[in-house]
């Protein structure tokens, strides 16, 4: 039996008019919590391609992936954690589409910083919001 390994995840940060697009997670880990749209990288897929695919699947939006915004990780609790994700979040610009929750997203919202911080966020989101709204 092979040793468990971290999974590479990506997130997509789209900001428009001072608002960020957040998705409510429809599956665990973090079901019901809010984060930027994203997911895991498939074997053989680049992280930028994964970001584009995940954004399209979760929001219906086609994006141009830009610079890295945030890098971090999420590890489940305890000595034998249920998950370990190494996450790279990218800034992106919408090319086309109308946002609609799909795939793993239960809901989508455009929110300003105050509204975002009032949501039930995944633990990694506050540090991402600090970067995004640092201006």
NORLINTA-V207571 format. One line per field, one symbol per residue. psi: psi as a letter, one per 40 degrees, with the letter a starting at -180 (. if undefined). A space follows every 10 residues. Layout:
psi=???
//
This chain:
psi=hihiiihhii ihhhhhfeii hiihheiiie heiiiiiaai hihehidddd ddddddddee hhihhbihdi haihhiiidg idihhhhhhi iihhdiihhh hibehdiihh iiddddeeig iidedddddd ddfe.
//
